[in-house]
Amino acid sequence: MVIDALRAFVTSDSPIAKEVAVERDNEVGRSSHSVARELNLAISNRIPSQEIGLQDPRRLP
């Protein structure tokens, strides 16, 4: 994402800049939301922490 953003800036490539700014940023946001949701579920004990690979959800590696 960073390399494409820099490439778009250096070459003034608007289509790549828009893709990075909109589509990929949305994808990162969805991934971040998913991780936060799983951690919240693990912390509140609604899903077993071991199911997502955590021994103690309050102590992240």
Contacts in CASP RR format, 6 or more apart in sequence:
PFRMAT RR
TARGET T0000
AUTHOR 0000-0000-0000
METHOD contacts of the structure
MODEL  1
MVIDALRAFVTSDSPIAKEVAVERDNEVGRSSHSVARELNLAISNRIPSQ
EIGLQDPRRLP
1 20 0 8 1.000
1 24 0 8 1.000
1 28 0 8 1.000
4 16 0 8 1.000
4 19 0 8 1.000
4 20 0 8 1.000
4 24 0 8 1.000
5 17 0 8 1.000
5 20 0 8 1.000
5 21 0 8 1.000
7 13 0 8 1.000
7 16 0 8 1.000
8 14 0 8 1.000
8 16 0 8 1.000
8 17 0 8 1.000
8 20 0 8 1.000
9 17 0 8 1.000
38 47 0 8 1.000
38 52 0 8 1.000
39 57 0 8 1.000
39 60 0 8 1.000
41 47 0 8 1.000
42 48 0 8 1.000
42 49 0 8 1.000
42 51 0 8 1.000
42 52 0 8 1.000
42 54 0 8 1.000
42 57 0 8 1.000
43 57 0 8 1.000
43 58 0 8 1.000
49 55 0 8 1.000
49 56 0 8 1.000
49 57 0 8 1.000
54 60 0 8 1.000
END
